[in-house]
Amino acid sequence: MDVLVDTSIWIDYFRGGDNSKDLDFLIDENLILTNDLILAELIPYLKIKKQTKVINLLQEVNKASLNIRWDEIIEFQVKCLKGGANGVGIPDLIIAQNAKQNSCKVYSLDKHFRLINQVLKVELFV
Protein backbone atom coordinates (compact mmCIF):
# COMPACT_ATOMS: atom_id res chain seq x y z
CA MET A 1 0.00 0.00 0.00
CA ASP A 2 1.30 3.46 -0.91
CA VAL A 3 2.19 5.92 1.82
CA LEU A 4 1.57 9.67 1.67
CA VAL A 5 4.64 11.15 3.35
CA ASP A 6 3.83 14.28 5.33
CA THR A 7 6.08 17.33 5.62
CA SER A 8 7.14 16.47 9.17
CA ILE A 9 8.67 13.18 8.02
CA TRP A 10 10.56 14.84 5.18
CA ILE A 11 11.97 17.46 7.55
CA ASP A 12 13.03 14.73 9.98
CA TYR A 13 14.59 12.82 7.07
CA PHE A 14 16.56 15.82 5.82
CA ARG A 15 17.91 16.28 9.36
CA GLY A 16 18.92 12.60 9.60
CA GLY A 17 16.28 11.93 12.25
CA ASP A 18 14.95 8.76 13.81
CA ASN A 19 12.56 7.98 10.97
CA SER A 20 15.18 7.97 8.21
CA LYS A 21 15.40 4.16 8.02
CA ASP A 22 11.65 3.78 7.59
CA LEU A 23 11.53 6.42 4.86
CA ASP A 24 14.55 4.86 3.15
CA PHE A 25 12.65 1.55 3.10
CA LEU A 26 9.54 3.19 1.61
CA ILE A 27 11.66 4.96 -1.01
CA ASP A 28 13.52 1.76 -1.91
CA GLU A 29 10.21 -0.09 -2.28
CA ASN A 30 8.73 2.77 -4.35
CA LEU A 31 5.81 3.13 -1.95
CA ILE A 32 5.91 6.88 -1.32
CA LEU A 33 3.48 9.52 -2.50
CA THR A 34 3.41 13.26 -2.13
CA ASN A 35 0.94 15.94 -3.15
CA ASP A 36 1.04 19.61 -4.09
CA LEU A 37 0.16 20.75 -0.56
CA ILE A 38 3.11 18.88 0.95
CA LEU A 39 5.42 20.16 -1.79
CA ALA A 40 4.17 23.71 -1.20
CA GLU A 41 5.19 23.35 2.43
CA LEU A 42 8.66 21.95 1.64
CA ILE A 43 9.91 23.61 -1.53
CA PRO A 44 10.04 27.29 -0.46
CA TYR A 45 12.52 26.52 2.33
CA LEU A 46 14.53 24.27 0.02
CA LYS A 47 14.66 27.07 -2.58
CA ILE A 48 15.99 29.50 0.03
CA LYS A 49 18.65 26.93 0.92
CA LYS A 50 19.38 26.43 -2.81
CA GLN A 51 18.66 22.70 -2.60
CA THR A 52 17.86 22.33 -6.31
CA LYS A 53 18.72 18.62 -6.48
CA VAL A 54 16.45 17.82 -3.54
CA ILE A 55 13.64 19.87 -5.07
CA ASN A 56 14.02 18.02 -8.38
CA LEU A 57 13.98 14.65 -6.62
CA LEU A 58 10.88 15.56 -4.60
CA GLN A 59 9.10 16.67 -7.75
CA GLU A 60 9.74 13.22 -9.26
CA VAL A 61 7.97 11.41 -6.42
CA ASN A 62 4.59 9.97 -7.45
CA LYS A 63 1.91 12.52 -6.72
CA ALA A 64 -1.56 11.91 -5.36
CA SER A 65 -3.66 14.48 -7.16
CA LEU A 66 -5.60 16.75 -4.86
CA ASN A 67 -9.34 16.78 -5.28
CA ILE A 68 -10.39 18.96 -2.38
CA ARG A 69 -14.05 18.54 -1.55
CA TRP A 70 -14.69 21.40 0.83
CA ASP A 71 -18.02 20.05 2.06
CA GLU A 72 -16.20 16.90 3.16
CA ILE A 73 -13.43 18.94 4.82
CA ILE A 74 -16.09 20.81 6.79
CA GLU A 75 -17.67 17.51 7.86
CA PHE A 76 -14.26 16.14 8.82
CA GLN A 77 -13.69 19.20 11.00
CA VAL A 78 -17.13 18.82 12.61
CA LYS A 79 -16.44 15.13 13.35
CA CYS A 80 -13.02 16.00 14.79
CA LEU A 81 -14.46 18.69 17.03
CA LYS A 82 -17.29 16.45 18.21
CA GLY A 83 -14.80 13.61 18.75
CA GLY A 84 -12.51 15.76 20.90
CA ALA A 85 -9.82 16.19 18.24
CA ASN A 86 -9.45 19.94 18.69
CA GLY A 87 -6.84 22.06 16.94
CA VAL A 88 -6.65 20.00 13.75
CA GLY A 89 -5.71 22.36 10.92
CA ILE A 90 -7.26 22.46 7.49
CA PRO A 91 -3.99 21.40 5.76
CA ASP A 92 -3.96 18.22 7.85
CA LEU A 93 -7.58 17.54 6.99
CA ILE A 94 -6.79 18.03 3.29
CA ILE A 95 -3.93 15.53 3.58
CA ALA A 96 -6.24 13.09 5.39
CA GLN A 97 -8.88 13.52 2.69
CA ASN A 98 -6.24 13.00 0.00
CA ALA A 99 -5.06 9.79 1.67
CA LYS A 100 -8.63 8.47 1.88
CA GLN A 101 -9.27 9.34 -1.77
CA ASN A 102 -6.14 7.47 -2.84
CA SER A 103 -6.51 4.53 -0.42
CA CYS A 104 -3.10 5.11 1.08
CA LYS A 105 -1.61 5.49 4.52
CA VAL A 106 -0.29 8.72 6.03
CA TYR A 107 3.21 8.85 7.48
CA SER A 108 3.57 11.81 9.80
CA LEU A 109 5.13 12.90 13.07
CA ASP A 110 2.28 15.37 13.57
CA LYS A 111 0.14 14.36 16.56
CA HIS A 112 -2.92 15.69 14.77
CA PHE A 113 -2.94 12.64 12.52
CA ARG A 114 -3.33 10.35 15.52
CA LEU A 115 -6.33 12.44 16.56
CA ILE A 116 -7.68 12.39 13.01
CA ASN A 117 -7.23 8.63 12.87
CA GLN A 118 -9.31 8.16 16.03
CA VAL A 119 -12.21 10.08 14.49
CA LEU A 120 -11.93 9.58 10.71
CA LYS A 121 -10.11 6.23 10.56
CA VAL A 122 -7.35 7.46 8.25
CA GLU A 123 -4.74 4.71 8.05
CA LEU A 124 -1.36 5.64 9.48
CA PHE A 125 2.04 4.21 8.66
CA VAL A 126 3.66 3.47 12.00
Buried (B, 14 or more C-beta within 10 A) or exposed (E): EBBBBBBBBBBBBBEEEEBBEBBEEBBEEEBBBBBEBBBEBBBEEBEEEEBEEBBEEBEEBEBBEBEEEEEBBEEBBEBBEEBEBEEBEBBBBBBBBBBBBBEBBBBBBBEBBEBBBEBBEBBBBE
